């Protein structure tokens, strides 16, 4: 284990995705808290259905033990708490509490329903007993928030969808007023700590404690309490019905602005003062050779300029810092790109800006869940361009009557591995005549936004 401070870094982006499974009804409404062995009441975060929404409700713990509470009722994640002094032994990835003997194990990553994903997540142990290891590094009695940076971490979308957005949800749900916490991260690589140093600092002013990165460590860490696991509302989702004060994805974007934009605009402040007379469209490019490349990118750019846009090409690379990426997006009035992990940069757009997503064959569900829904939740003007089979490079390889082209959901069925043909073997050549109508729609929205917001 390493006791980390912060640095700067970047990493390449490579796409990946998987299916989100929504929660189901959990525990009946109205059940009261119970005392266990004359101890204080213990709380767990269960969910009850209220109308068409899900709401938090205090409920008895699932398999509770004094001091340790674990809720395993959720489809996507487990969540445990140690309600008192906690000692972390990094050598064994074990959190110790004092109390009657009990052992709980948890993999703190919100993809619980995916066995192939969870097999690669380090298991942590929560153990209570009459004694615990001696404390060597004190953290002033502050609470620890513990989660994993394994799984799909390394993919830009999943870094936010299963990482920083659930972290935002968890911290603001459990610590709405006092956010003086210690982040304890399992399996966090050096690159991850450096790449997201500024964002991590937005959650805590203290150095990050890392477990299980292959580095031996002998010193124990002591916390006032610990929460293990992150509260997950869904892919790139903050459900305001579950948040104190109704916080939503727009508040998460404000956190990004404070982190990477100094709390204010990083782009052009006023369109009239700057002399800029055209709305700015950021064309997010993809490297060729990894799938979903735009084969006629130059022609698309020319078409956008002909409609009236000032076009800025943005290709995220390994040396592109998040601060640089935020500055590009924060100055944009509109963004366009082919479905992929780089579309996560929509989180950097100002609410009210326009976002045009080009959707290749077979990616319709993922395009809506990963980016369409979040875009609308952020208040973006969202426009979706679904390509036809004739615009896909797959048309040259498959018979026009094949399910690959005619009915991708039927071809894929429940076998997500068949998505490979759509994600990695497909490129896009946009029909410029049809696409122009979409560009004109986005131009109208972007021009209104520019004149209103600068």
Residue pairs with C-beta under 8 A, 6 or more apart in sequence:
1 90
1 91
1 209
1 210
1 211
1 212
1 213
1 215
1 216
1 217
2 210
2 213
2 215
2 217
3 137
3 207
3 209
3 210
3 219
4 188
4 193
4 207
4 208
4 209
4 210
5 207
5 208
6 193
6 194
6 197
6 198
6 200
6 201
6 207
6 208
7 193
7 194
7 197
8 194
8 197
8 198
8 321
9 190
9 191
9 193
9 194
9 195
9 197
10 195
10 317
10 318
10 319
10 320
10 321
10 322
11 154
11 191
11 192
11 195
11 318
12 317
12 318
13 155
13 156
13 316
13 341
13 342
14 154
14 155
14 290
14 341
15 155
15 157
15 290
15 291
15 292
15 340
15 341
15 423
16 152
16 155
16 157
16 158
16 341
17 157
17 366
17 370
17 419
17 423
18 111
18 114
18 117
18 152
18 416
19 416
20 76
20 234
20 235
20 369
21 75
21 76
21 113
22 75
22 234
23 47
23 54
23 74
23 75
23 76
24 75
25 48
25 49
26 46
26 47
26 48
26 73
26 74
27 46
27 48
27 57
27 59
27 73
29 48
29 57
31 59
31 60
33 41
33 42
33 43
33 58
33 59
33 60
34 41
34 60
35 41
36 42
36 64
36 65
36 66
37 66
37 100
39 66
39 67
39 99
40 83
42 60
42 61
42 64
42 66
42 69
42 81
42 83
43 58
43 59
43 61
43 69
43 81
44 58
44 59
44 60
44 61
44 62
44 64
44 69
44 70
44 71
44 79
44 81
45 56
45 71
45 79
45 173
45 231
46 56
46 57
46 58
46 59
46 71
46 73
47 54
47 55
47 56
47 57
47 73
47 74
47 242
48 54
48 55
48 57
49 55
50 241
53 239
53 241
54 239
54 241
54 242
55 241
55 242
56 173
56 242
59 71
61 69
61 70
61 71
62 70
62 71
62 72
62 73
63 70
63 72
63 104
64 70
65 99
65 100
65 102
65 104
65 128
66 99
66 100
66 102
66 128
67 82
67 83
67 84
67 97
67 98
67 99
67 128
68 80
68 81
68 82
68 83
68 97
68 99
68 102
68 104
68 126
68 128
69 80
69 81
69 83
70 78
70 79
70 80
70 81
70 104
70 106
70 126
71 78
71 79
71 80
72 78
74 112
74 232
75 112
75 113
76 110
76 111
76 112
76 113
76 232
76 234
77 108
77 109
77 110
77 112
77 166
77 229
77 230
77 231
77 232
78 106
78 107
78 108
78 112
78 229
79 227
79 228
79 229
79 230
79 231
80 104
80 106
80 126
80 227
80 228
80 229
81 225
81 226
81 227
81 228
82 95
82 97
82 126
82 225
82 226
82 227
82 228
83 225
84 97
84 98
84 99
84 224
84 225
85 97
85 98
85 141
85 222
85 223
85 224
85 225
86 95
86 96
86 97
86 144
86 222
86 223
86 224
86 225
86 226
87 95
87 96
87 97
87 132
87 133
87 134
87 135
87 220
87 221
87 222
87 223
88 94
88 95
88 96
88 144
88 184
88 209
88 211
88 220
88 221
88 222
88 223
88 226
89 95
89 96
89 133
89 220
90 211
90 212
90 217
90 219
90 220
90 221
91 216
91 217
91 218
92 125
93 122
93 123
93 124
93 125
93 186
93 211
93 212
94 124
94 125
94 126
94 127
95 124
95 125
95 126
95 127
95 146
95 226
95 228
96 127
96 128
96 129
96 132
96 133
97 126
97 127
97 128
97 132
98 128
98 129
98 130
98 131
98 132
99 128
99 129
100 128
100 129
101 128
101 129
101 130
102 127
102 128
102 129
103 125
103 126
103 127
103 128
104 125
104 126
104 127
105 123
105 124
105 125
105 126
106 123
106 124
106 126
106 228
106 229
107 118
107 121
107 122
107 123
107 124
107 148
108 121
108 124
108 146
108 147
108 148
108 186
108 228
108 229
108 230
109 117
109 118
109 121
109 147
109 148
109 150
109 151
109 162
110 162
110 166
110 229
110 230
110 232
111 117
111 118
111 151
111 152
111 162
112 118
117 151
117 152
118 151
120 150
120 151
121 148
121 150
121 151
121 186
121 187
122 148
122 150
122 186
122 187
122 211
122 212
124 146
124 186
124 211
124 228
126 226
126 228
133 220
134 220
135 220
135 221
135 222
136 219
136 220
136 221
136 222
137 219
137 220
137 221
137 222
138 222
139 182
139 206
139 221
139 222
139 223
139 224
140 224
141 223
141 224
142 180
142 181
142 182
142 206
142 223
142 224
143 175
143 181
143 182
143 223
143 224
143 225
143 226
143 227
144 181
144 182
144 183
144 184
144 209
144 221
144 223
144 225
144 226
144 227
145 167
145 170
145 171
145 174
145 181
145 182
145 183
145 184
145 226
145 227
146 184
146 185
146 186
146 226
146 227
146 228
146 229
147 163
147 166
147 167
147 170
147 183
147 184
147 185
147 186
147 228
147 229
147 230
148 185
148 186
148 187
149 163
149 185
149 186
149 187
149 188
149 189
149 192
150 186
150 187
151 158
151 162
152 158
152 162
153 159
153 162
153 163
153 187
153 192
154 192
155 341
156 316
156 341
156 342
156 344
157 236
157 341
157 343
157 344
157 370
158 341
159 192
159 196
160 236
160 344
160 347
161 235
161 236
161 370
162 230
162 232
164 196
164 199
165 233
165 236
165 237
165 238
165 249
165 252
166 230
166 231
166 232
166 233
167 203
167 230
168 203
168 238
168 251
168 252
168 255
169 230
169 231
169 232
169 233
169 238
169 242
169 243
170 227
170 230
170 231
171 179
171 181
171 203
172 243
172 244
172 247
173 231
173 242
173 243
173 244
174 227
174 231
175 181
176 244
176 245
179 203
179 204
180 204
180 205
181 203
181 204
181 206
182 204
182 206
182 209
182 223
183 200
183 203
183 204
183 206
183 208
183 209
184 208
184 209
184 210
184 211
184 221
184 223
184 226
185 208
185 209
185 210
185 211
186 210
186 211
186 212
187 211
187 212
187 213
188 208
188 210
188 213
189 213
190 213
193 200
193 208
193 210
195 322
196 322
198 259
198 260
198 322
198 323
199 256
199 259
199 260
199 322
200 208
201 259
202 255
202 258
202 259
209 221
231 242
233 239
233 242
235 369
235 370
235 373
235 374
236 249
236 344
236 347
236 370
236 371
236 373
236 374
237 249
237 373
237 374
237 377
238 247
238 248
238 249
238 251
238 252
238 377
239 248
240 246
240 247
240 248
248 377
249 347
249 374
249 377
249 378
250 351
250 377
250 378
250 379
252 347
253 347
253 348
253 351
253 378
256 326
256 347
256 348
257 263
257 264
257 326
257 330
260 266
260 322
260 323
260 326
260 327
260 348
261 326
261 327
261 330
265 330
265 331
265 454
266 326
266 327
266 330
266 331
267 327
267 328
267 330
267 331
267 332
268 274
268 276
268 280
268 331
268 454
269 454
270 454
271 277
271 450
271 451
271 454
272 454
276 310
276 450
278 308
278 309
278 310
279 308
279 309
279 310
279 333
279 334
279 443
279 446
279 447
279 449
279 450
280 309
280 310
280 311
280 312
280 331
280 332
280 333
280 334
280 446
280 450
281 304
281 309
281 310
281 311
281 312
281 332
281 333
281 334
281 335
281 336
281 442
281 446
282 312
282 313
282 314
282 328
282 329
282 332
282 334
282 335
282 336
283 297
283 300
283 301
283 304
283 311
283 312
283 313
283 314
283 336
283 337
284 314
284 315
284 316
284 335
284 336
284 337
284 342
284 343
284 345
285 294
285 297
285 313
285 314
285 315
285 337
286 292
286 293
286 294
286 315
286 337
286 338
286 340
286 342
287 293
287 315
288 427
290 424
291 423
291 424
291 425
291 426
291 427
292 338
292 339
292 340
292 360
292 363
292 423
292 426
292 427
292 428
293 338
293 427
293 428
294 300
294 338
294 358
294 427
294 428
294 429
294 430
295 393
295 427
295 428
295 429
296 429
296 430
296 432
299 430
299 432
300 430
300 432
300 435
301 311
301 313
303 432
303 435
303 436
303 439
304 311
304 336
304 439
305 311
307 436
307 439
307 440
307 443
308 443
308 447
309 334
309 439
309 443
309 446
312 328
312 332
314 325
314 328
314 329
314 345
316 325
316 342
316 345
325 345
325 348
326 348
328 348
329 335
329 345
329 346
329 348
329 349
330 348
330 349
330 350
332 349
332 350
332 353
333 353
333 354
333 446
333 447
333 449
333 450
334 353
334 354
334 355
334 356
334 442
334 443
334 445
334 446
334 449
335 345
335 346
335 349
335 353
335 354
335 355
335 356
336 355
336 356
336 357
336 358
336 442
337 343
337 356
337 357
337 358
338 357
338 358
338 360
338 428
339 357
339 358
339 359
339 360
339 363
339 366
339 367
339 370
339 371
343 357
343 370
343 371
344 371
346 355
346 371
346 374
346 375
346 378
346 380
347 374
347 378
349 355
349 378
349 380
350 453
351 378
351 379
351 380
352 379
352 380
352 381
352 449
352 452
352 453
353 380
353 381
353 446
353 449
354 380
354 381
354 382
354 383
354 442
354 445
354 446
354 449
355 371
355 375
355 380
355 381
355 382
355 383
356 383
356 384
356 385
356 438
356 439
356 442
357 367
357 371
357 372
357 375
357 382
357 383
357 384
357 385
358 385
358 387
358 428
358 430
359 367
359 384
359 385
359 386
359 387
360 387
360 392
360 422
360 426
360 428
361 387
361 389
361 392
361 394
361 404
361 405
361 408
361 422
361 426
362 404
362 408
362 409
362 411
362 412
362 419
362 421
362 422
362 423
362 426
363 419
363 422
363 423
364 386
364 408
365 409
367 384
368 384
372 382
372 384
375 382
376 382
381 442
381 445
381 446
381 449
383 438
383 441
383 442
383 445
385 430
385 435
385 438
387 428
387 430
387 431
388 431
389 395
389 400
389 405
389 406
390 431
391 428
391 429
391 430
391 431
392 405
392 426
392 427
392 428
392 429
393 425
393 426
393 427
393 428
393 429
394 404
394 405
394 421
394 422
394 425
394 426
395 405
398 404
398 405
399 405
400 406
402 411
403 410
403 411
404 411
404 421
408 422
411 418
412 418
412 419
